[in-house]
């Protein structure tokens, strides 16, 4: 979504779109990184 928002801003120059982009960028940086996400979906036990 952030890439789309930037593309719309680049084409339109809309300040509202830029502010939305910055908010999405900030939210992305505030999210903790979860490097174990691929292991959360294992269907079999590890022995």
Residue, then its C-alpha position, 0 to 999 in steps of 0.5 A: x500500500x505504501x508503494x501505491x500511495x507514493x506512486x499516486x503522490x508522485x503523479x498528482x503532487x497531492x499534499x493529502x496523499x503525501x501526508x498519508x504516505x508519511x503516516x504509513x511510513x511511520x506506522x511501518x517503522x513502529x511495527x516490531x520486526x518478527x523474524x520468526x513469522x515463517x516458523x509460526x505456521x509449522x504443521x508438524x512438531x520438531x523432535 
